[in-house]
Amino acid sequence: MKILIAPWGNPWGWKKIKYFYKDGEPKESKSSLELVREKEEPDKTIIVVLDTLCDDFIPAFKNPSYKDLKNSSENLIINFCKNNFNFEPDKVIVSYGFGEFNNTKFIGNAVDFYYNTFKELAFYFTSLLQQINKKIEVIFDATHGINWTTILTYRALREILEILAYVYDVKLKVLNSDPYIGREAKIDRLNINIIEESKILPKISVYRSDKRPVEPCFLLENKRREEIGRNIESFISGISFNADEILIFLGSFYFALPVFILSYMINPSELKDDKIEEISKKFEENIDLNNLSKLEISRNWEFRENFANLVKAYLVSSILEKLGFGKLTDIPLSKIEELKNKVFGKLSVESNRIDKEIDDVKNLQNLSNQYQVYNVIKSGSIRNQIDKRNFFAHAGFEYNTIELKKENEEIYVRIYDNYRRQAEAYITDDLPKI
């Protein structure tokens, strides 16, 4: 599947100029996107913009809601594409901006744009999983993006593609046209340049944080922050957010611990509907609109890294679910082998490590049909704690950490409950903290 993604500023001031890309004749257009679409023939086109695009529409509104502002920004892009290029984007992501304009003033943390764009892109890619076979090619056209939105969109996109790369063959091409200096300049055409062309390698970044998924906006006065902080605490408790649960699952994936991945896998639908969507909905309910000399749009909440962790857990669990995996307590060894082949096959170190552990278990001669701690099977005893070095070196198959049994010619693995908490702590404590 080929997907074209472009961050944009406000397109209504753009004028026609000739663009040239690859071979063939230049094309006169108001945007590089039209020619890129013709040449690349993407299956899907996504445009990422700011909610601040609503500024020109403010005089037409009477007591608008924030949803009205978002819709006007989205419709601006859709209508521009229809009127100028005769196509409609498959997805317009409207994310959070900041700054003062003719009719509006947007107040909030700039990184809200990143976290929301990360969520929206992750949701869109997961909606396509059933249509994707083995290959994903993404073209990122950076020509029209505002500097900071381009950087943050690229960051969000690359993190998502690196997670998808565990399972799919992922390629990324980044485009940017020659700069346009000014209308007085004598310019025949703008070349659309390839500034990056890379094969994306599997990677996931997971950070441990003491903060909640959302916190009071740093721009608020202390008294207001305290009040909003109490409201956030009450809300987060109501959606049963458990940061440790998310981190154990993500950490298991980060460290390539197959027994723990399957033991702690989270239902992606519940993550999306009960947590991520609820937080996003409440986030927008806490945007204040005040009619002063200009319409002030103030975000009282700001996203934090634990929100990104929720989205990453959703993306990883959605991929695993698509591959046929679900949460298990008693895990067939054959399922672990399947997970290794489908998810970690591209990572030679992790793959070889897991293969060695699987072979060692298969070669055990004295497995019974009742669970026994691995170390009891090997040496007849058990230590009073997990050896941390061996825990990670043996992909979670540390002898005191798991139990084994054989039933109907299948070997089953499960976590030894007595040392479960210690194993969980090793996983979460070894993640980098921010």
DASUL-V830294 format. One record per backbone hydrogen bond with DSSP energy under -0.5 kcal/mol. CO is the residue of the C=O (numbers start at 1). NH is the residue of the N-H. E is the energy in kcal/mol with one decimal. If there is no record, write none. Layout:
# DASUL-V830294
co | nh | e
CO | NH | E
CO | NH | E
This chain:
# DASUL-V830294
co | nh | e
1 | 137 | -3.1
2 | 43 | -2.4
2 | 44 | -1.5
3 | 5 | -0.5
3 | 139 | -2.8
4 | 46 | -3.2
5 | 141 | -2.4
6 | 48 | -2.3
9 | 11 | -0.7
10 | 13 | -0.7
11 | 14 | -2.0
17 | 29 | -2.4
18 | 190 | -2.8
19 | 27 | -2.7
20 | 192 | -3.2
27 | 19 | -2.9
27 | 29 | -0.5
29 | 17 | -2.2
31 | 34 | -0.7
31 | 35 | -0.6
32 | 36 | -2.3
33 | 37 | -2.6
34 | 38 | -1.7
35 | 39 | -2.4
36 | 40 | -3.0
37 | 41 | -1.9
44 | 4 | -2.9
45 | 90 | -1.5
45 | 91 | -1.5
46 | 6 | -2.3
47 | 49 | -0.5
47 | 93 | -2.5
48 | 8 | -2.9
49 | 95 | -2.9
50 | 53 | -1.3
51 | 54 | -1.7
52 | 55 | -1.8
53 | 56 | -0.7
54 | 57 | -2.0
54 | 58 | -0.7
55 | 58 | -1.1
57 | 60 | -1.4
58 | 61 | -1.8
65 | 69 | -1.5
66 | 70 | -2.3
67 | 71 | -2.6
68 | 72 | -2.2
69 | 73 | -1.8
70 | 74 | -2.5
71 | 75 | -2.9
72 | 76 | -1.8
73 | 77 | -1.4
74 | 78 | -2.3
75 | 79 | -2.9
76 | 80 | -2.1
77 | 81 | -2.4
78 | 82 | -2.3
79 | 83 | -2.8
80 | 84 | -2.1
81 | 85 | -2.4
81 | 86 | -0.8
81 | 87 | -1.1
82 | 86 | -0.9
91 | 47 | -2.3
91 | 93 | -0.5
92 | 94 | -0.7
93 | 49 | -3.0
93 | 95 | -0.7
95 | 51 | -2.3
99 | 106 | -3.1
103 | 295 | -2.2
104 | 101 | -3.5
105 | 107 | -0.5
105 | 297 | -2.9
106 | 99 | -2.4
107 | 299 | -2.8
109 | 112 | -1.7
110 | 113 | -1.6
111 | 115 | -2.2
112 | 116 | -2.3
113 | 117 | -2.4
114 | 118 | -2.9
115 | 119 | -2.0
116 | 120 | -2.7
117 | 121 | -2.7
118 | 122 | -2.2
119 | 123 | -2.7
120 | 124 | -2.2
121 | 125 | -2.7
122 | 126 | -2.4
123 | 127 | -1.7
124 | 128 | -0.7
125 | 128 | -1.0
126 | 129 | -1.0
128 | 131 | -1.9
128 | 132 | -1.3
134 | 169 | -3.3
136 | 171 | -2.5
137 | 3 | -2.9
138 | 140 | -0.6
138 | 173 | -2.8
139 | 5 | -3.0
139 | 141 | -0.7
140 | 142 | -0.9
140 | 175 | -3.0
142 | 145 | -0.7
144 | 9 | -0.8
146 | 150 | -2.7
147 | 151 | -1.9
148 | 152 | -2.2
149 | 153 | -2.3
150 | 154 | -2.4
151 | 155 | -2.2
152 | 156 | -2.3
153 | 157 | -2.8
154 | 158 | -2.8
155 | 159 | -2.0
156 | 160 | -1.7
157 | 161 | -2.6
158 | 162 | -2.3
159 | 163 | -1.3
160 | 164 | -2.4
161 | 165 | -1.7
162 | 203 | -1.6
163 | 166 | -1.4
164 | 167 | -1.6
164 | 168 | -2.8
168 | 170 | -0.8
169 | 136 | -2.7
170 | 200 | -2.4
171 | 138 | -2.6
172 | 198 | -2.7
173 | 140 | -3.2
174 | 195 | -2.5
174 | 196 | -1.3
175 | 142 | -2.9
176 | 193 | -2.3
179 | 181 | -0.7
182 | 185 | -1.6
185 | 187 | -1.3
186 | 188 | -0.5
189 | 191 | -0.5
190 | 20 | -2.4
191 | 178 | -2.0
191 | 193 | -0.8
193 | 176 | -2.1
193 | 195 | -0.8
196 | 174 | -2.8
198 | 172 | -2.8
198 | 200 | -0.6
204 | 206 | -0.5
206 | 432 | -0.5
208 | 434 | -2.7
213 | 304 | -2.7
215 | 302 | -2.5
217 | 220 | -1.8
221 | 225 | -2.7
222 | 226 | -2.4
223 | 227 | -1.8
224 | 228 | -2.6
225 | 229 | -2.7
226 | 230 | -1.7
227 | 231 | -1.6
228 | 232 | -2.6
229 | 233 | -2.3
230 | 234 | -2.0
231 | 235 | -2.2
232 | 236 | -3.1
233 | 237 | -2.0
234 | 238 | -1.4
235 | 239 | -1.1
236 | 239 | -0.6
236 | 241 | -1.5
237 | 240 | -1.1
241 | 243 | -0.5
242 | 246 | -1.7
243 | 247 | -2.5
244 | 248 | -2.7
245 | 249 | -1.7
246 | 250 | -2.7
247 | 251 | -3.3
248 | 252 | -2.2
249 | 253 | -1.6
250 | 254 | -2.8
251 | 255 | -2.7
252 | 257 | -2.8
253 | 256 | -0.7
256 | 258 | -0.6
257 | 260 | -0.5
257 | 261 | -2.2
258 | 262 | -2.1
259 | 263 | -1.5
260 | 264 | -1.9
261 | 265 | -0.5
262 | 328 | -2.6
267 | 271 | -2.1
268 | 272 | -2.5
269 | 273 | -2.9
270 | 274 | -2.1
270 | 275 | -0.6
271 | 275 | -1.0
271 | 276 | -2.6
272 | 277 | -3.1
275 | 279 | -2.7
276 | 280 | -2.4
277 | 281 | -2.7
278 | 282 | -2.4
279 | 283 | -2.4
280 | 284 | -1.8
281 | 285 | -1.7
282 | 286 | -1.1
283 | 286 | -0.6
284 | 287 | -1.4
286 | 288 | -0.6
286 | 300 | -2.1
288 | 290 | -0.5
288 | 298 | -2.9
290 | 292 | -1.1
290 | 296 | -3.1
294 | 292 | -2.2
294 | 296 | -0.7
295 | 105 | -2.2
295 | 297 | -0.5
296 | 290 | -2.5
296 | 298 | -0.7
297 | 107 | -3.0
297 | 299 | -0.5
298 | 288 | -2.8
298 | 300 | -0.7
300 | 217 | -3.0
302 | 215 | -2.5
304 | 307 | -2.0
304 | 308 | -1.0
305 | 309 | -2.2
306 | 310 | -1.4
307 | 311 | -1.9
308 | 312 | -2.8
309 | 313 | -2.5
310 | 314 | -2.1
311 | 315 | -2.6
312 | 316 | -2.9
313 | 317 | -2.5
314 | 318 | -2.1
315 | 319 | -2.0
316 | 320 | -2.5
317 | 321 | -2.5
318 | 322 | -2.2
319 | 323 | -1.5
320 | 325 | -2.6
321 | 324 | -1.4
329 | 331 | -0.7
330 | 332 | -0.6
331 | 413 | -2.4
332 | 335 | -1.0
332 | 336 | -1.5
333 | 337 | -2.2
334 | 338 | -1.9
335 | 339 | -2.4
336 | 340 | -2.4
337 | 341 | -2.2
338 | 342 | -2.5
339 | 343 | -2.4
339 | 344 | -0.8
340 | 344 | -1.0
344 | 347 | -1.3
346 | 348 | -0.9
347 | 351 | -3.1
348 | 352 | -2.6
349 | 353 | -2.1
350 | 354 | -2.3
351 | 355 | -2.5
352 | 356 | -2.2
353 | 357 | -1.6
354 | 358 | -2.5
355 | 359 | -2.6
356 | 360 | -2.2
357 | 361 | -2.0
358 | 362 | -2.5
359 | 363 | -1.7
361 | 364 | -1.5
368 | 406 | -2.9
372 | 404 | -2.6
373 | 376 | -0.8
373 | 377 | -1.9
374 | 378 | -2.1
375 | 379 | -3.2
375 | 380 | -0.7
375 | 381 | -0.9
376 | 380 | -1.3
386 | 388 | -0.8
387 | 391 | -2.3
388 | 392 | -1.8
389 | 393 | -2.6
390 | 394 | -2.2
391 | 396 | -2.9
392 | 395 | -1.5
394 | 397 | -2.3
398 | 401 | -2.0
398 | 402 | -1.0
399 | 375 | -2.0
401 | 416 | -3.2
402 | 374 | -2.6
403 | 414 | -1.8
404 | 372 | -1.8
405 | 412 | -3.1
407 | 410 | -1.8
410 | 407 | -3.0
411 | 333 | -3.1
412 | 405 | -1.6
413 | 331 | -3.0
414 | 403 | -3.1
415 | 417 | -0.7
416 | 419 | -1.5
417 | 420 | -1.2
419 | 423 | -2.1
420 | 424 | -2.7
421 | 425 | -2.2
422 | 426 | -2.1
423 | 427 | -2.0
424 | 428 | -2.5
425 | 429 | -2.8
426 | 430 | -1.2
428 | 431 | -1.4
432 | 208 | -3.0
